[in-house]
Amino acid sequence: MFVLRVTSDFEKHEDDTFVATMKFDYGNDLFKPVIILTYENTANLPAVRVDEFPSLRDALEYVKKIEPKCPRVSLGGRPPQPELTWSQHLEWLHSEGLRSAAEGDTPLPEGIDAKLNPRDFVIRGGGA
């Protein structure tokens, strides 16, 4: 089970590493490059994947396609069946007091204060 975060506040380094600020940063230009960080849905939220998109618009299209299909803790690690529409997915999230990555949800590991402007370091690819 996973959670997603969309951000345009990131640095990409030549060794295919990314450093991203863990904060809500919408209000950006829809055409600015962004990344989507995928985290394992555990207390520490370890990053397991990073995807680059040429624009926020492209990233949001991806979120709307993938988020409704994500397995859920409440369903024993299975995705909803039948598959939910985007509207149904948002309705479910809101009924649970949750928000979508498309709405600017910024998951933080337990004990991390967003006011401290924490940063996340992610290695993509084969690693070292």
C-alpha positions as CSV (number, residue, x, y, z in Angstrom):
1,M,0.0,0.0,0.0
2,F,1.3,3.4,-1.0
3,V,0.7,7.1,-0.8
4,L,1.8,9.7,-3.3
5,R,3.1,13.2,-3.1
6,V,3.4,15.7,-6.0
7,T,6.1,18.4,-5.8
8,S,7.8,20.9,-8.0
9,D,10.2,21.9,-5.2
10,F,13.0,19.4,-6.0
11,E,16.6,19.3,-7.1
12,K,17.7,16.6,-9.5
13,H,21.4,15.6,-9.4
14,E,23.6,14.0,-12.1
15,D,23.8,10.8,-10.2
16,D,20.0,10.3,-10.5
17,T,19.2,11.4,-7.0
18,F,16.5,13.8,-6.0
19,V,16.1,16.1,-3.0
20,A,12.6,17.4,-2.4
21,T,11.2,19.6,0.3
22,M,8.3,17.9,2.1
23,K,5.7,20.7,1.9
24,F,2.6,21.6,0.1
25,D,3.6,23.7,-2.9
26,Y,0.7,24.0,-5.3
27,G,0.0,27.4,-6.8
28,N,2.9,26.7,-9.1
29,D,2.9,27.1,-12.9
30,L,1.0,24.2,-14.4
31,F,3.8,23.8,-16.9
32,K,6.7,23.6,-14.5
33,P,8.4,20.1,-14.2
34,V,7.3,18.1,-11.1
35,I,8.0,14.7,-9.6
36,I,5.7,12.3,-7.9
37,L,7.2,10.5,-4.9
38,T,5.6,7.2,-4.0
39,Y,5.9,6.1,-0.3
40,E,5.2,2.8,1.4
41,N,2.2,3.5,3.6
42,T,3.9,2.9,7.0
43,A,4.8,5.1,9.9
44,N,8.2,6.0,8.4
45,L,6.9,6.5,4.8
46,P,10.0,5.2,3.1
47,A,10.2,6.4,-0.5
48,V,10.0,3.6,-3.0
49,R,9.7,5.3,-6.3
50,V,10.1,8.7,-8.0
51,D,8.6,9.7,-11.4
52,E,9.3,12.8,-13.3
53,F,6.7,14.7,-15.3
54,P,7.1,17.7,-17.6
55,S,4.3,19.6,-16.0
56,L,1.9,19.6,-13.0
57,R,-0.9,19.0,-15.5
58,D,0.7,15.7,-16.6
59,A,1.4,14.6,-13.1
60,L,-2.2,15.2,-12.0
61,E,-3.5,13.1,-14.9
62,Y,-1.3,10.3,-13.7
63,V,-2.5,10.7,-10.1
64,K,-6.1,10.6,-11.2
65,K,-5.4,7.4,-13.2
66,I,-3.4,5.5,-10.5
67,E,-4.7,6.6,-7.1
68,P,-8.2,5.0,-7.4
69,K,-6.4,1.7,-8.2
70,C,-4.1,1.7,-5.1
71,P,-4.5,-1.1,-2.6
72,R,-6.1,0.0,0.7
73,V,-5.3,-1.0,4.3
74,S,-9.1,-1.1,4.9
75,L,-9.5,-3.7,2.1
76,G,-6.7,-6.0,3.4
77,G,-4.2,-4.7,0.9
78,R,-6.4,-5.1,-2.1
79,P,-7.7,-2.4,-4.5
80,P,-11.4,-1.5,-4.5
81,Q,-13.6,-3.7,-6.7
82,P,-15.2,-2.7,-8.9
83,E,-12.6,0.0,-9.8
84,L,-13.7,3.4,-8.6
85,T,-14.1,6.5,-10.8
86,W,-12.1,9.5,-9.8
87,S,-15.2,11.2,-8.3
88,Q,-16.0,8.1,-6.3
89,H,-12.4,7.8,-5.1
90,L,-12.4,11.5,-3.9
91,E,-15.7,10.9,-2.1
92,W,-14.2,7.9,-0.3
93,L,-11.0,9.8,0.7
94,H,-13.0,12.7,2.0
95,S,-15.4,10.4,4.0
96,E,-12.2,9.0,5.7
97,G,-10.8,12.5,6.4
98,L,-8.1,12.1,3.8
99,R,-7.0,14.0,0.7
100,S,-5.6,13.1,-2.6
101,A,-2.1,13.9,-3.8
102,A,-3.9,15.9,-6.5
103,E,-5.4,18.0,-3.8
104,G,-1.9,18.7,-2.3
105,D,-1.8,16.0,0.4
106,T,1.7,16.0,1.8
107,P,2.3,12.8,3.8
108,L,5.0,13.2,6.5
109,P,6.7,10.4,8.5
110,E,5.5,10.2,12.1
111,G,7.1,12.8,14.3
112,I,8.2,15.1,11.5
113,D,7.1,18.8,11.9
114,A,6.3,20.4,8.5
115,K,7.2,23.8,10.0
116,L,10.9,22.6,10.1
117,N,10.8,22.4,6.2
118,P,12.1,18.8,6.1
119,R,13.7,17.4,3.0
120,D,13.5,14.0,1.4
121,F,16.5,12.4,-0.3
122,V,15.6,9.7,-3.0
123,I,17.8,7.6,-5.2
124,R,16.2,6.4,-8.4
125,G,17.5,3.5,-10.5
126,G,20.0,0.9,-9.5
127,G,21.5,2.9,-6.7
128,A,25.1,2.5,-5.6
